[in-house]
Amino acid sequence: MSARQERPSGPVRILISRLPGEVRVAALREERLEDLLILRDDRPRVLGNIYLGRVQEISTGLEAAFIDIGLPRPGLLPRGEAPGKKQLGHALSEGDTVTVKVVREAGEDKGVRLTARIHDPPAGLEASASDADCPSLLTEGADPLLALIARQNEIEAIVVDDSGFCRDLAMRLEAAGMSGAEVTYDPALRPLFEREGVEEQIDALLYPLVELPGGGSLLIEPVRTLTAIDVNLGAMATSGTAQNQALEVNLKAMTEIARQLRLRAVAGLIVVDCLEMRDKKARDQVVASLRLALKDDDQPCQVMGMSPSGLLEMTRRRAGPTLAELLTEPGGEEGSGRQRDAATLAYEALRLALREAEAAPGSEILVKAPDRVVQLLRKGQVAKARSLVEKRLGQGLQLECLQHNPEKDGYAALPRLEVLAVQR
């Protein structure tokens, strides 16, 4: 059986849905989600940014320095990334200023990772650093939206549901020399991602179970220090020996694992528990298949070998929060699970309002949501998005608070959200 499990070819359609404070980008190939980017103002990306920072502390135990660059947590500058070739304590002292670049995004409990060895620095960086206050941002990293567009081999269309953002993107693409694909505005009231089947595909990415075509499944479970992925045989209809079945399912799993890591933005240490195969050649074939499937990943990946028991280890660089970290928060009894956070629910309510208004013209739109969600819609970070939606609807949204009762609704239940069209 061949190990070649390449990423599907063919043109993609890029759909962009924008509300103030949030931009969502989906690349679809034959209606299947292949790339996903969600940018939120409350979770800015800093990968590739260059800062003028100040040494806050030098840790001899960690052999690293903590650098204040103006983010909530100081960044970590390892000894091997200190400026020059001297030891960390000789190159830098507490209170010194240093120009650093972010090479790994922060985690939920870790700061960003930094380097002071900046290869090919942008023009004028040294002058900017000499004139800047400390800490301060000197230059921003690559535009993640343009990067997603650039890595597509063939683009059929780029469709945007916000007219202003559509014009702005066309100018950004032209300025970057990427004006080959036409950018068109979609004025429909019903949300673009819902009409194109993207919304349900994003929802599926927040659940652990992934069905494989033809049978078998994956179970993707992030834990504190790694992400564990189980490959299960399931009720797959196939002929041949048990070992041939294991090889067939493992090969199919590698292609889907590469896709799921990309879409879920999983990073760090990843351990895959494959179906056991006694033949070393078969294990090597599966490892080669995963490496091939990850070849076009936008983040550096390293795949180690597979043990005789079927455990395969790999790493993927962290380029931002995982999809679960971006859209959800710890929830359930004693924080044992995750649930959509208030901002995610607020944006979802606005999209549902547009859908209901399109389905029932002339009706008032009533949004019933938990108190935190309503407060965000009224005067928080999502208030500008609410104003834009109300402008498109030609009416204000009616907001009503719902109290979440854990004893009645269940600790693990997601906070309730109801959006209704009410006849005037």
N, C-alpha and C positions, 0 to 999 in steps of 0.2 A: 504494500500500500504506500502511495506517495506521501512524502512529508510536506508537499507544497500546498499550503493552505493560505493563499494570498488574499489580501484585502480586495473586495470586489472592485471591478473597474467600471467605467462609464461616467457620464456627466452627473453633477450634483446640482440641486436647486438649493440656494441659500435663502432662508427665511429669517427676517429680522423683525422682532416685535419690541417696540420701545414705549415705555412710560417714563415720566420724570423719575429719576432715581434707579431705574432698572432697564437694562438692555438684554434681551435674550436672542441668541443666534443659533439656528439649527441648520445643519447641512444634511440634506436628504438625497439618498440614491434609491430610485424606484420606491419612494415612500418610506424607506427604512432610514432611521436616524443613524448617521455615521459620525457626525461631529456635533458638539454642543458647547456653547459658551454662554454663561450667565454672569453679567457684570452688575454689581449693586453698589451704590454710593456708600452704603454703610459698611461694606467690606472691600475697600479699595485694594487693588493688586499693586505690589511694589517690586516684583521680580524684575531685575535688570536696572532698577533705579540706582543712581549714584548720589551719595550723600556726603556732606561734610559732617563728621561726627566727632564726639569727644569720648576719650577712654574713661569709662566709669569705674572699672575694676579690672585687675589682672588676677586671674585664678591660676595658681601654680598647679593645683590638683587637676583641673580640667585642661591645663596647658592652652589656655585661651584667654582672650580679653572680652569684656562686655562693653559694647560701644553704644552710647546714647545717640540715636539718629533722629529723635523726635517722634518715634512710634511709641505705643503704649508700653511695650517691653523693649529693653535694650537688645541689640543684635549680638550674635556670637561671632567673634573673629578668632578662628583657630590659629595655633602657632604657625602652621605651615602656610597660612594666608596673610601673615603680617608683612608689612612693607620691607623690601630689601631682603638680605640673606642672613640678618642677624637673629639671635634668639629673641623671643617675644619681649622679655623684660628689658633687653638692651635696645630694641627697636622702638618701643613705646613705654611711656610711663603714665600713671594715672593723671588725668587732667589734660593730656596731650590731645591736639586735634589730628584727625586722620581722614583721608578721603577713602571711602569704601563703596563697594558695589554689592547689591543683594543678589546672592546666587541660589538661595532657597527661601521660599515663603515661610511665614510663621505657621506653627501648628496651634491647636487649641490651648496647649500649655507650654509652648516654646516660642522664643523669639525667632527672628529671621537669622539666616546664616549669611556671613559676609566674607568678602575678600578685599584686601588692600592692593592686590596685584592685578591691576586693571589693564588688560591687553587691548591695544587699539583704542585708547581713550578718545572721546569725541573732541573735536577742535575747540579750543578755548576753555577746556576743563580746569586747567591750572589757574588761569586768570579768574574764573568764576569762583574757585575755592578760596583764593586770596581775598576776594572782595565780600564773601558771604559771612553772615552771622552763623554761629554754631549752636545747635545743630540746624541744618537746612538741606533741602532737596536741591541738588545741582542739575541733574538731568533725569528725565524719565526713561524707562525701558521701552522696549518695542510695543507698539499698539497691538493688544491681543486680538482685536477684531480683524485688523488688516493681516495679521499673521495667520489667522484661520482661513481667510480668503486666499492668501498666497499659497498655502500648502495644498489646495485642491488642484488636481491635475486638469480637470475640465469642468467649467461652470456653465450650466444651461441658462440660469437666470438668478438674479438677486432681487428679492421682493421685500419691501419695507412697508410697515403699516403706519408710519408717522411721516408726514410730508416734509417737515423741517429736517428730520434726521436723514431722510432720503436725499435731500439736496446736499446736506453736509457730507454724507458718505461719498456721494459722487465726486465732490471736490477733493476729499481726502484720497480717494483712489487715483484721481488724475494727478494730484501732487506727488504721489508715490510711484507714478508710472505704471499703474495697474488698471487702466481704464478700458480693458478689453471687454469685460462683462457689463452689460447694461443694467442699471439700477432702476427699478420701477416702483412706483407708489401704489399700494393697495388701499383703497378708501373704504372698504366694506366695514360695516359696524360690528358684525360678528367676529370675534377674535381670530386672527390669522392662524395661530398654532392649533386652535381647536378644529377649524375647518380642514386643516391639512393632516390631522391625526397625530400631531407632535405632542400635544398635551398628555395624552394617555401614555405615550412612550416615555416621557419624562417622569410621570408618576411611577411607572414600573421600575425605574432606576432607583427608587427609594426603598424597594423591597428586596429581600435577600435572594428569593428564588428566581432562577432564569431557566426557562425551558430551552433545550437544544433541539434543532430541527431533526425530525425522524426518531426522537426519543432521547432519553438521558436528560440530565439537568445539572445546573451549577447552584451551589449555595454560597453566597458571598457575605461574609460576616466580619466587619471591622471590629477589632478589639483595641485595647489601649496602646499596645506596642506593635501591632502588625495587622494585616488583613488576611484572614484565612478563607480559602476557596476550596470547597469540596466538589469533586466531580462524581456524579452518581449515575449508575447505569440505567435505572428506571425500567420502564417497560419497552425498551427499544426492540423493534422487530428487525433482527438481523440473523444471518446464517453464519456458520463457522464455529470454531472453538471459542471457549471463554476468553482465551488470550487474544484471539482476533477481534472479538467483540470489545475487549478492553482497549485495544489499540485504536479501533475505529472511533469509539466514543472519545477517547483522550485527544485524538487528532482534531475532531470537530470542536472539542472544548477549547482548544488553544486559540482558534480563530475568534471564538466568542469571548474568551477571557480578555484578549487584546482589545476588543471593542468595548467591553464593559469597563475596563480600567480607564480607557480614554474618556468615555462618556461620564463615568462617575468621578473622574479626576482623582482616582485612588493613587496614593503615593507611599513612599517608605518601603518597608519590608513586606513582601507578599509571599505567603506560603500556600502552594497548591497541592492538595491531597488528591493525586490522580488515582485512577483505577490501577491496581497492582499488575505489573508485567514482569515476568521472570527473565525475559530475553533482554539483554543489555542493548542490542541493536534497536529493539523496539523503543526502549526508553530514550535512547539517543535521537531516534526519529521524532519523538514527541517534543523533546527539547529543541531540536532544530526547527520544528513547525512553529513553536512559540516565538523563537527568535525571528523567524521570517514574518510572522503576523505583527510583530512589534517594530518592524523595520521602518515604517512610516510614522511611528508615534512622534508627536511634537516634543515629547520630553525624553531625556536620556534614560534608557532602561538597561539593566544588566541581568542576564539570565544565567543562573548557576546550573549545575547538572542535577539529575534526578537520582535519588537513593533507590536501592532495590525495593523498598517498601512503597515507593510511589510519591514520596515527598519532593516537590520541586520548589526551589527558592529563587526569588528574583527581587530586584529593587526598581523603583521608578521615582524620578525626581519630583519633588513637591513644587508645583507652579502656582499654587493658590489653595484656598480651602477646598476640601472635597465637596461633592454635590450635597451630601448629607449635612456637612457642617454649614454650608451656605444657606440651605433651605429649612433646616430643622434645628431643634434644640433638645437637650435632655428632657425627658418627660416620663410619664408613667409613675408607678409607685416607687418612691425613693430614687427617681431618675434612672430607672432600670431600662428604659427604652428611649426612643426619640419621637418627636412630634413636630409638625410644621410650626415654625416660629411666627410671632405676631406679624412681622413684615411680610413674610410669605403669604400668610392668610389675607392680609390687607390687599396685596396686589391681586391675589386670586379673586377676592370679592369684587374688585373693579372690573376684572375680565368677565366675571359672571354677570355683572350689571349690564355690560355691553351686550352680552348674549341674550339676556332676558328682554332688553329693550328692543332688540332686533326681532325677537319672536313675538312680542306683544306691543306693537306700536301704540303710542298714546297712553300707555300705562305709567303709573308712578313706580319707581324702583325702591324697594325696601331692603336694606341690608341689616341682618341680625347677626351680630358677631360678639365674641368675648370683649370685655371692657378694654383690654390692652390694644386690640385691633381697632376698635372704634376711636380710641384716643389718637392712634397713629393716623387714621383717616381724617380726623378733625383738625389736628394741629401739629402732628408729628412729621416724620420724614416722608410719609406717603401723601401728605395733604396736597402737594402740587400735582401729583398724579390724579388725585380725586378731582381737583379743579379742572384738569384737562378732560377727564371723562365726562364731567358734568357739562362742559362746553360742547362736547360732541353730542351729548344726549339732548341738549337744550333744556335741561332741568336739573335741579339739585337732587342728590341722593338722600333718602330718608334713612337715618342711622339709629339703630336700637341696640342697647347693650344686652348681652346674654351672660348670665352668671354660670360659671363652670362648677358643678358640684361633683367632686370626685366620688363621694359615696353613692350618688345617684347615677352619674354618667359612667363611672368606672375609672380607675386611676389611669389605665392604659389608653383610654379613649382620646382621640384627637379632639381639641376644642371644636365646638360646633360652629358651623357657618351656614347661614341661610340667606339666599338672595332671591327675592320674590318680585314678580310683576303684579301690581295691585291696580285694579281698575279705578279710575278717578270717580 
